């Protein structure tokens, strides 16, 4: 069973094979090193003229990629650690996402910025953050996050080959080693999946054979692994049954499947690894409250603290399956 990392690598290889407009730019992405997390391994050997190693300047890399995209190419930028997206904010927020409107719809910027986010590897305060919320809500910029249920290669390929505008593609570090799940196989026993979006796959995940769920869990990326573990334990040990609404497109997002689920369960728990204050979960809750009445909600997120190197402190700061379970028990009394 392939891992998420292997599928992302395969997706990059496939688009570079079928479309000569695709260029890959980043720091230390040439073989034999193949990038800090090895997503680009083998690509510079196969496509030496279109895989470009760069100086250590995230702003310059993204600025160059903006120009390549405006000239009709499809550049893919790798930012070595997601924490460094702060250095490309001007290029993404003030340039790539605005050019279509600034130039009267005469240009497009089909740029993809890939970057590993998240903690749980002891990398400390400046290499462990989940900063995607800083870019959500920017007009003209889409934020995507692969997961282990919908094929990461397909999601990445569609992002690279689209013609509309810039995309921030958020890859959680721990997700890289997760196997891509196959619906109907033994690793998904007792779970049912319903695909509720075709363009950027969203799923509703349920315990098989349960007529009525008590709780809706909203999640994305690696948080699905935590939510899935929590949902199974809640079902088998506490007889609390959940529906997990799993998003791949974080901004802008289609909230209708979530609203339908909350209308059924009347309890909503958001799970994210970014800090809780003013986060994705808060927006989900606000959007839901505008439409659905008489429901209870809670947020499982990182504490509003820098992420520590110490595993004990890092575990305390970040959400976990155990924390999701405890919050669910409090929510569904």
Kinemage of the C-alpha trace (Angstrom):
@kinemage 1
@onewidth
@group {chain A} dominant
@subgroup {mainchain}
@vectorlist {calphas} color= white
{ca unk a 1} P 0.000 0.000 0.000
{ca unk a 2} L 1.660 3.308 -1.064
{ca unk a 3} L 2.289 6.089 1.431
{ca unk a 4} L 1.106 9.658 1.038
{ca unk a 5} L 4.711 10.707 0.294
{ca unk a 6} L 5.013 8.112 -2.465
{ca unk a 7} L 1.743 9.232 -4.040
{ca unk a 8} L 2.774 12.898 -3.938
{ca unk a 9} L 6.059 11.997 -5.623
{ca unk a 10} L 4.187 9.964 -8.240
{ca unk a 11} L 1.815 12.867 -8.853
{ca unk a 12} L 4.687 15.274 -9.456
{ca unk a 13} L 6.356 12.806 -11.798
{ca unk a 14} L 3.155 12.259 -13.767
{ca unk a 15} L 2.399 15.934 -14.367
{ca unk a 16} L 5.994 16.588 -15.398
{ca unk a 17} L 5.732 13.729 -17.888
{ca unk a 18} L 2.507 14.903 -19.502
{ca unk a 19} L 3.003 18.684 -19.413
{ca unk a 20} L 6.279 20.390 -20.247
{ca unk a 21} L 4.985 23.628 -18.723
{ca unk a 22} L 5.482 22.192 -15.220
{ca unk a 23} L 8.655 23.384 -13.461
{ca unk a 24} L 9.745 22.534 -9.931
{ca unk a 25} L 11.678 25.067 -7.829
{ca unk a 26} L 13.018 24.778 -4.293
{ca unk a 27} L 15.942 24.497 -1.926
{ca unk a 28} L 18.020 21.296 -1.956
{ca unk a 29} L 15.558 19.444 -4.169
{ca unk a 30} L 18.172 17.958 -6.514
{ca unk a 31} L 19.190 14.296 -6.284
{ca unk a 32} L 20.622 12.546 -4.426
{ca unk a 33} L 19.221 14.589 -1.520
{ca unk a 34} L 15.796 14.983 -3.111
{ca unk a 35} L 14.413 17.588 -0.708
{ca unk a 36} L 14.170 17.728 3.081
{ca unk a 37} L 11.268 15.241 3.165
{ca unk a 38} L 12.115 13.428 -0.120
{ca unk a 39} L 8.886 14.298 -1.940
{ca unk a 40} L 10.970 15.447 -4.944
{ca unk a 41} L 13.405 12.525 -4.948
{ca unk a 42} L 14.225 11.273 -8.441
{ca unk a 43} L 12.655 14.180 -10.293
{ca unk a 44} L 15.843 16.127 -11.009
{ca unk a 45} L 17.419 13.001 -12.484
{ca unk a 46} L 14.458 12.457 -14.784
{ca unk a 47} L 13.746 16.110 -15.637
{ca unk a 48} L 17.073 17.920 -15.134
{ca unk a 49} L 16.105 21.023 -17.105
{ca unk a 50} L 12.836 21.581 -15.238
{ca unk a 51} L 13.852 20.911 -11.628
{ca unk a 52} L 15.671 23.991 -10.399
{ca unk a 53} L 17.538 24.238 -7.130
{ca unk a 54} L 17.491 27.742 -5.668
{ca unk a 55} L 19.279 30.007 -3.205
{ca unk a 56} L 17.866 30.171 0.329
{ca unk a 57} L 15.366 32.954 -0.321
{ca unk a 58} L 11.729 31.896 -0.156
{ca unk a 59} L 10.564 35.323 -1.293
{ca unk a 60} L 12.802 35.198 -4.380
{ca unk a 61} L 11.729 31.636 -5.251
{ca unk a 62} L 8.042 32.544 -5.110
{ca unk a 63} L 8.546 35.823 -6.910
{ca unk a 64} L 10.316 34.073 -9.789
{ca unk a 65} L 7.563 31.462 -9.874
{ca unk a 66} L 4.942 34.212 -10.124
{ca unk a 67} L 6.680 35.473 -13.242
{ca unk a 68} L 6.927 31.989 -14.734
{ca unk a 69} L 3.222 31.428 -14.130
{ca unk a 70} L 2.266 34.750 -15.721
{ca unk a 71} L 4.212 33.708 -18.829
{ca unk a 72} L 2.157 30.537 -19.215
{ca unk a 73} L 4.175 27.974 -17.260
{ca unk a 74} L 2.930 25.921 -14.288
{ca unk a 75} L 5.580 26.300 -11.574
{ca unk a 76} L 5.532 24.255 -8.379
{ca unk a 77} L 7.434 25.780 -5.466
{ca unk a 78} L 8.609 23.696 -2.520
{ca unk a 79} L 9.011 25.664 0.709
{ca unk a 80} L 11.204 23.453 2.889
{ca unk a 81} L 9.254 24.039 6.122
{ca unk a 82} L 5.756 25.465 6.368
{ca unk a 83} L 6.912 27.938 9.007
{ca unk a 84} L 8.733 29.791 6.220
{ca unk a 85} L 5.519 30.702 4.377
{ca unk a 86} L 5.645 33.928 6.379
{ca unk a 87} L 8.508 34.908 4.060
{ca unk a 88} L 6.340 34.559 0.931
{ca unk a 89} L 3.264 36.386 2.206
{ca unk a 90} L 3.881 39.420 -0.010
{ca unk a 91} L 4.351 37.319 -3.150
{ca unk a 92} L 1.190 35.270 -2.501
{ca unk a 93} L -1.164 37.774 -0.875
{ca unk a 94} L -0.231 41.012 -2.621
{ca unk a 95} L 0.824 39.652 -5.998
{ca unk a 96} L -0.122 36.148 -7.169
{ca unk a 97} L -3.646 36.240 -5.751
{ca unk a 98} L -4.317 39.786 -7.027
{ca unk a 99} L -2.869 39.890 -10.542
{ca unk a 100} L -5.973 38.481 -12.213
{ca unk a 101} L -8.014 41.441 -10.985
{ca unk a 102} L -5.254 44.049 -11.253
{ca unk a 103} L -4.741 43.257 -14.948
{ca unk a 104} L -8.428 43.080 -15.911
{ca unk a 105} L -8.553 39.276 -16.159
{ca unk a 106} L -5.847 39.216 -18.836
{ca unk a 107} L -3.419 37.038 -16.851
{ca unk a 108} L -3.555 33.932 -14.694
{ca unk a 109} L -1.060 32.763 -12.064
{ca unk a 110} L -1.339 28.925 -11.985
{ca unk a 111} L 1.227 28.610 -9.206
{ca unk a 112} L 1.307 25.828 -6.591
{ca unk a 113} L 3.259 26.298 -3.365
{ca unk a 114} L 3.818 22.972 -1.589
{ca unk a 115} L 5.003 22.914 1.986
{ca unk a 116} L 5.185 20.522 4.965
{ca unk a 117} L 3.347 21.830 8.024
{ca unk a 118} L 2.825 20.584 11.547
{ca unk a 119} L 4.574 19.297 14.619
{ca unk a 120} L 5.011 16.026 16.548
{ca unk a 121} L 8.636 15.583 15.437
{ca unk a 122} L 10.375 17.662 18.087
{ca unk a 123} L 11.523 20.373 15.669
{ca unk a 124} L 10.635 23.214 18.006
{ca unk a 125} L 8.937 26.610 17.783
{ca unk a 126} L 10.015 27.680 14.275
{ca unk a 127} L 9.810 24.344 12.436
{ca unk a 128} L 6.622 22.786 13.836
{ca unk a 129} L 3.802 25.258 13.307
{ca unk a 130} L 0.605 24.921 11.295
{ca unk a 131} L 0.285 28.388 9.749
{ca unk a 132} L -2.225 27.717 6.983
{ca unk a 133} L -4.849 29.829 8.750
{ca unk a 134} L -2.769 32.931 7.965
{ca unk a 135} L -3.605 32.426 4.267
{ca unk a 136} L -7.222 31.306 4.486
{ca unk a 137} L -9.722 33.873 3.325
{ca unk a 138} L -7.331 35.634 0.928
{ca unk a 139} L -9.370 36.393 -2.218
{ca unk a 140} L -7.971 34.544 -5.221
{ca unk a 141} L -5.872 32.104 -3.184
{ca unk a 142} L -6.946 28.523 -2.536
{ca unk a 143} L -5.645 26.395 0.337
{ca unk a 144} L -5.618 22.611 -0.087
{ca unk a 145} L -4.598 19.851 2.333
{ca unk a 146} L -4.220 16.198 1.251
{ca unk a 147} L -5.240 13.338 3.508
{ca unk a 148} L -4.877 9.569 3.523
{ca unk a 149} L -8.394 8.870 2.240
{ca unk a 150} L -8.546 10.768 -1.058
{ca unk a 151} L -5.594 10.127 -3.369
{ca unk a 152} L -2.942 12.809 -2.702
{ca unk a 153} L -1.526 12.384 -6.224
{ca unk a 154} L -4.850 13.196 -7.868
{ca unk a 155} L -5.340 16.241 -5.641
{ca unk a 156} L -1.848 17.560 -6.400
{ca unk a 157} L -2.087 16.895 -10.130
{ca unk a 158} L -5.390 18.752 -10.435
{ca unk a 159} L -3.913 21.676 -8.488
{ca unk a 160} L -0.851 21.903 -10.749
{ca unk a 161} L -2.732 21.589 -14.036
{ca unk a 162} L -5.516 24.065 -13.210
{ca unk a 163} L -5.403 27.420 -14.978
{ca unk a 164} L -7.171 29.682 -12.487
{ca unk a 165} L -4.770 30.931 -9.840
{ca unk a 166} L -2.350 30.284 -6.977
{ca unk a 167} L -2.757 27.411 -4.526
{ca unk a 168} L -1.116 26.789 -1.162
{ca unk a 169} L -0.793 22.994 -0.804
{ca unk a 170} L -0.343 22.025 2.848
{ca unk a 171} L 1.251 18.632 3.607
{ca unk a 172} L 1.461 17.541 7.240
{ca unk a 173} L 4.837 16.002 8.066
{ca unk a 174} L 3.409 12.929 9.797
{ca unk a 175} L 1.040 12.326 6.916
{ca unk a 176} L 3.977 11.502 4.632
{ca unk a 177} L 4.438 8.033 6.138
{ca unk a 178} L 0.712 7.230 6.388
{ca unk a 179} L -0.580 4.627 3.917
{ca unk a 180} L -3.164 5.839 1.426
{ca unk a 181} L -6.321 4.064 2.549
{ca unk a 182} L -8.355 1.934 0.200
{ca unk a 183} L -12.086 1.996 0.794
{ca unk a 184} L -13.406 -1.499 1.410
{ca unk a 185} L -10.076 -2.900 2.628
{ca unk a 186} L -9.410 -4.351 6.076
{ca unk a 187} L -7.764 -1.207 7.434
{ca unk a 188} L -11.113 0.576 7.133
{ca unk a 189} L -13.235 -2.125 8.711
{ca unk a 190} L -16.415 -0.840 10.349
{ca unk a 191} L -16.241 2.510 8.567
{ca unk a 192} L -18.337 3.791 5.662
{ca unk a 193} L -17.356 6.620 3.307
{ca unk a 194} L -19.493 8.926 1.231
{ca unk a 195} L -17.847 11.226 -1.289
{ca unk a 196} L -19.667 14.550 -1.185
{ca unk a 197} L -17.533 16.649 -3.550
{ca unk a 198} L -15.928 15.749 -6.871
{ca unk a 199} L -13.771 18.774 -7.642
{ca unk a 200} L -11.746 18.627 -4.413
{ca unk a 201} L -12.831 15.463 -2.629
{ca unk a 202} L -14.655 15.840 0.654
{ca unk a 203} L -15.925 12.806 2.520
{ca unk a 204} L -18.333 11.935 5.279
{ca unk a 205} L -16.977 9.031 7.318
{ca unk a 206} L -19.377 6.986 9.446
{ca unk a 207} L -19.382 3.878 11.600
{ca unk a 208} L -20.969 1.145 9.501
{ca unk a 209} L -24.509 0.109 10.344
{ca unk a 210} L -25.275 2.974 12.734
{ca unk a 211} L -28.604 4.625 11.875
{ca unk a 212} L -28.084 7.820 13.882
{ca unk a 213} L -24.826 9.592 14.767
{ca unk a 214} L -24.473 11.720 17.887
{ca unk a 215} L -21.519 13.878 16.845
{ca unk a 216} L -20.082 15.616 13.768
{ca unk a 217} L -16.287 15.945 13.634
{ca unk a 218} L -14.812 18.403 11.107
{ca unk a 219} L -11.183 17.701 10.171
{ca unk a 220} L -8.541 17.953 7.447
{ca unk a 221} L -5.114 16.563 6.657
{ca unk a 222} L -3.373 14.530 9.349
{ca unk a 223} L -6.108 15.419 11.835
{ca unk a 224} L -8.251 12.805 10.085
{ca unk a 225} L -5.967 10.131 11.557
{ca unk a 226} L -6.664 11.461 15.050
{ca unk a 227} L -10.378 11.890 14.414
{ca unk a 228} L -10.681 8.368 12.980
{ca unk a 229} L -8.971 6.791 15.992
{ca unk a 230} L -11.133 8.837 18.361
{ca unk a 231} L -14.352 7.994 16.501
{ca unk a 232} L -13.697 4.254 16.710
{ca unk a 233} L -12.918 4.392 20.429
{ca unk a 234} L -15.963 6.558 21.118
{ca unk a 235} L -18.125 4.033 19.293
{ca unk a 236} L -16.791 0.838 20.846
{ca unk a 237} L -16.155 2.046 24.394
{ca unk a 238} L -18.790 4.743 24.907
{ca unk a 239} L -21.446 4.017 22.244
{ca unk a 240} L -21.113 7.562 20.918
{ca unk a 241} L -21.244 7.463 17.134
{ca unk a 242} L -19.643 10.093 14.925
{ca unk a 243} L -19.703 11.417 11.394
{ca unk a 244} L -16.342 12.804 10.280
{ca unk a 245} L -16.598 15.481 7.601
{ca unk a 246} L -13.180 15.424 5.956
{ca unk a 247} L -12.148 18.480 3.938
{ca unk a 248} L -9.445 18.678 1.259
{ca unk a 249} L -10.095 22.287 0.236
{ca unk a 250} L -9.836 24.561 3.263
{ca unk a 251} L -10.359 27.909 1.640
{ca unk a 252} L -12.716 28.691 0.123
{ca unk a 253} L -14.704 25.683 1.325
{ca unk a 254} L -18.046 24.114 0.579
{ca unk a 255} L -19.797 23.822 3.923
{ca unk a 256} L -23.077 22.211 2.816
{ca unk a 257} L -22.066 18.605 3.717
{ca unk a 258} L -21.080 19.783 7.201
{ca unk a 259} L -24.351 21.648 7.696
{ca unk a 260} L -26.311 18.568 6.694
{ca unk a 261} L -24.361 16.465 9.191
{ca unk a 262} L -24.791 18.942 12.067
{ca unk a 263} L -28.501 19.111 11.334
{ca unk a 264} L -28.539 15.360 12.013
{ca unk a 265} L -26.265 15.236 15.065
{ca unk a 266} L -26.676 18.658 16.767
{ca unk a 267} L -23.103 18.387 18.090
{ca unk a 268} L -20.011 19.697 16.268
{ca unk a 269} L -16.342 19.210 17.148
{ca unk a 270} L -13.660 20.870 14.982
{ca unk a 271} L -10.146 19.392 14.913
{ca unk a 272} L -7.102 21.331 13.670
{ca unk a 273} L -3.421 21.628 14.556
{ca unk a 274} L -3.205 25.388 14.163
{ca unk a 275} L -3.626 27.510 17.269
{ca unk a 276} L -7.200 27.701 18.480
{ca unk a 277} L -7.740 31.458 18.571
{ca unk a 278} L -9.179 32.853 15.311
{ca unk a 279} L -8.591 29.545 13.536
{ca unk a 280} L -10.239 27.356 10.912
{ca unk a 281} L -12.449 25.755 13.534
{ca unk a 282} L -13.781 29.134 14.645
{ca unk a 283} L -14.785 29.943 11.067
{ca unk a 284} L -16.467 26.547 10.696
{ca unk a 285} L -18.421 27.147 13.895
{ca unk a 286} L -19.458 30.655 12.837
{ca unk a 287} L -20.604 29.521 9.385
{ca unk a 288} L -22.586 26.693 10.936
{ca unk a 289} L -24.223 28.979 13.505
{ca unk a 290} L -25.456 31.237 10.696
{ca unk a 291} L -27.548 28.365 9.318
{ca unk a 292} L -28.100 25.737 12.006
{ca unk a 293} L -29.822 26.489 15.315
{ca unk a 294} L -29.720 24.655 18.639
{ca unk a 295} L -26.425 22.819 18.304
{ca unk a 296} L -23.427 22.553 20.635
{ca unk a 297} L -19.831 22.902 19.466
{ca unk a 298} L -16.232 22.697 20.681
{ca unk a 299} L -12.770 23.088 19.178
{ca unk a 300} L -9.784 20.752 19.494
{ca unk a 301} L -6.721 22.745 18.427
{ca unk a 302} L -3.221 23.663 19.497
{ca unk a 303} L -2.910 25.786 22.600
{ca unk a 304} L -1.993 29.417 21.968
{ca unk a 305} L 1.675 28.758 22.674
{ca unk a 306} L 4.870 28.244 20.680
{ca unk a 307} L 5.414 24.540 20.020
{ca unk a 308} L 8.083 23.090 22.283
{ca unk a 309} L 10.973 20.774 21.409
{ca unk a 310} L 10.213 18.562 24.402
{ca unk a 311} L 7.879 15.705 23.473
{ca unk a 312} L 6.015 15.993 26.766
{ca unk a 313} L 5.329 19.692 26.225
{ca unk a 314} L 4.633 19.244 22.505
{ca unk a 315} L 2.037 16.573 23.313
{ca unk a 316} L 0.452 18.900 25.849
{ca unk a 317} L 0.203 21.735 23.317
{ca unk a 318} L -1.094 19.809 20.291
{ca unk a 319} L -4.466 18.045 19.885
{ca unk a 320} L -4.582 14.255 20.180
{ca unk a 321} L -7.064 11.426 19.832
{ca unk a 322} L -7.338 11.301 23.623
{ca unk a 323} L -8.172 15.011 23.799
{ca unk a 324} L -10.768 14.609 21.044
{ca unk a 325} L -12.385 11.783 23.019
{ca unk a 326} L -12.533 13.821 26.225
{ca unk a 327} L -13.980 16.845 24.433
{ca unk a 328} L -16.551 14.644 22.700
{ca unk a 329} L -17.622 13.123 26.027
{ca unk a 330} L -18.102 16.618 27.460
{ca unk a 331} L -19.964 17.781 24.372
{ca unk a 332} L -22.328 14.829 24.073
{ca unk a 333} L -23.662 14.429 27.599
